[in-house]
Amino acid sequence: MLDAKYSLHALRHAAAALFIEQGFPPKKVQDLMGHASLAMTYDVYGYLFKSEDDDRAKIAEMETALLG
C-alpha cells in the first residue's frame, strides 16, 4: 500500500482555504464543508476570511482616489 503524502483531512482544509480565497461567502463554505453551524466554520476557518479592516482600507483608497 502506498503512503499518501497528504491526508484527506489536510486536503479538506486546503479545499476550504481555496474556496475562501476565491471569495466564497461563509455560508457557502459551511454548506460545502458540511458544518452543522456557521459558528463552526468561523471557528475553523475564520482567520482566512477577510476582515472588516480590509474593507476600511479599500474604502479609504476609494475616497482618496475620488477626492484627490
VOGU-170489 format. One line per field, with one value per residue: residue number from 1; residue in one letter; chain; x, y, z of N, C-alpha, C, CB in turn. Coordinates in steps of 0.05 Angstrom, whole numbers. Glycine has a CB too. Layout:
BEGIN
i <- c(NUM/...)
aa <- c(a/...)
ch <- c(A/...)
n.east <- c(X/...)
n.north <- c(Y/...)
n.up <- c(Z/...)
ca.east <- c(X/...)
ca.north <- c(Y/...)
ca.up <- c(Z/...)
c.east <- c(X/...)
c.north <- c(Y/...)
c.up <- c(Z/...)
cb.east <- c(X/...)
cb.north <- c(Y/...)
cb.up <- c(Z/...)
//
This chain:
BEGIN
i <- c(1/2/3/4/5/6/7/8/9/10/11/12/13/14/15/16/17/18/19/20/21/22/23/24/25/26/27/28/29/30/31/32/33/34/35/36/37/38/39/40/41/42/43/44/45/46/47/48/49/50/51/52/53/54/55/56/57/58/59/60/61/62/63/64/65/66/67/68)
aa <- c(m/l/d/a/k/y/s/l/h/a/l/r/h/a/a/a/a/l/f/i/e/q/g/f/p/p/k/k/v/q/d/l/m/g/h/a/s/l/a/m/t/y/d/v/y/g/y/l/f/k/s/e/d/d/d/r/a/k/i/a/e/m/e/t/a/l/l/g)
ch <- c(A/A/A/A/A/A/A/A/A/A/A/A/A/A/A/A/A/A/A/A/A/A/A/A/A/A/A/A/A/A/A/A/A/A/A/A/A/A/A/A/A/A/A/A/A/A/A/A/A/A/A/A/A/A/A/A/A/A/A/A/A/A/A/A/A/A/A/A)
n.east <- c(17/10/37/3/20/-7/-59/-129/-155/-121/-125/-178/-178/-146/-178/-222/-195/-181/-232/-248/-208/-222/-266/-315/-375/-383/-428/-435/-386/-393/-436/-411/-370/-398/-410/-444/-460/-454/-420/-384/-356/-332/-301/-263/-242/-243/-201/-183/-220/-231/-222/-260/-227/-198/-237/-244/-195/-197/-241/-219/-179/-211/-237/-195/-179/-224/-229/-181)
n.north <- c(-24/45/102/160/226/271/277/260/296/341/355/369/415/447/452/482/529/547/556/599/636/647/677/656/661/658/625/591/564/537/503/472/447/418/432/437/486/557/581/541/537/588/582/545/564/619/656/660/687/751/811/864/906/903/920/972/995/992/1025/1074/1080/1087/1134/1170/1168/1189/1240/1262)
n.up <- c(0/-15/17/31/13/32/79/77/109/110/56/54/86/54/9/30/44/-7/-29/3/-9/-61/-54/-37/-1/71/87/43/44/92/78/37/65/101/153/215/235/224/259/272/224/223/270/254/204/205/209/157/127/99/136/169/171/124/88/105/91/35/25/43/5/-41/-28/-26/-80/-105/-82/-88)
ca.east <- c(0/25/32/-5/36/-25/-82/-155/-161/-105/-136/-203/-171/-136/-202/-236/-178/-184/-259/-248/-191/-237/-288/-340/-386/-381/-450/-429/-365/-406/-451/-392/-354/-417/-410/-471/-466/-435/-401/-363/-340/-315/-282/-241/-231/-249/-177/-178/-238/-221/-233/-272/-204/-192/-257/-238/-172/-207/-258/-201/-166/-231/-242/-171/-180/-246/-226/-155)
ca.north <- c(0/69/122/186/249/288/263/271/319/363/363/382/443/461/459/503/553/556/567/625/654/654/695/643/671/639/606/572/547/520/482/455/432/401/440/440/514/577/585/520/545/610/572/531/578/647/672/662/706/779/825/890/924/902/937/1000/1004/995/1049/1097/1083/1098/1162/1185/1169/1207/1267/1271)
ca.up <- c(0/-17/37/19/22/47/88/68/127/100/31/61/95/30/-8/44/41/-35/-31/17/-25/-85/-47/-30/24/93/87/22/54/112/64/23/85/117/181/227/241/213/281/269/201/232/289/240/181/208/204/129/115/101/159/163/167/95/75/112/75/8/25/45/-22/-60/-20/-35/-109/-112/-72/-97)
c.east <- c(18/17/25/12/19/-49/-108/-162/-146/-116/-163/-198/-161/-159/-217/-221/-180/-211/-260/-231/-205/-262/-315/-350/-385/-403/-445/-407/-376/-420/-432/-377/-372/-417/-439/-479/-445/-413/-378/-345/-321/-294/-258/-227/-234/-225/-171/-197/-227/-236/-246/-250/-196/-212/-252/-215/-181/-224/-240/-187/-186/-236/-219/-172/-201/-241/-199/-137)
c.north <- c(25/88/148/208/268/272/275/296/344/373/377/411/459/470/482/530/564/568/596/645/663/671/682/655/650/617/584/553/527/496/462/437/414/408/444/469/532/583/565/528/568/601/559/548/609/665/676/681/734/793/851/911/926/921/966/1011/1009/1021/1074/1102/1096/1127/1179/1189/1189/1236/1279/1279)
c.up <- c(0/6/23/31/39/55/76/84/117/73/34/69/71/12/4/41/13/-40/-20/1/-50/-80/-41/-3/46/93/66/31/75/98/50/42/102/146/191/231/228/234/279/246/209/252/275/220/183/202/174/114/119/124/151/159/138/80/80/95/46/5/27/19/-42/-54/-30/-66/-118/-105/-79/-75)
cb.east <- c(-19/21/56/-35/47/-33/-84/-177/-154/-75/-140/-218/-150/-116/-220/-240/-149/-179/-280/-237/-165/-245/-292/-337/-415/-382/-476/-421/-342/-426/-469/-373/-338/-409/-394/-472/-468/-450/-414/-376/-358/-333/-295/-253/-244/-258/-153/-181/-267/-224/-212/-290/-180/-194/-285/-232/-150/-223/-278/-180/-156/-257/-245/-145/-185/-271/-230/-157)
cb.north <- c(0/83/126/191/264/313/263/250/312/355/338/367/442/444/434/497/547/533/550/623/639/628/714/612/682/653/620/586/564/536/494/472/450/373/466/424/519/603/583/493/554/632/552/506/569/653/659/634/704/794/830/899/916/874/929/1003/983/971/1049/1092/1056/1082/1164/1171/1142/1197/1268/1294)
cb.up <- c(24/-43/57/25/-3/30/120/70/156/97/13/83/117/15/-11/74/48/-54/-17/45/-32/-100/-69/-28/21/119/82/-4/66/129/43/7/102/113/186/253/271/206/308/264/177/244/308/226/156/235/217/116/127/75/181/186/184/84/85/142/76/-1/49/67/-32/-57/10/-27/-121/-100/-42/-115)
//
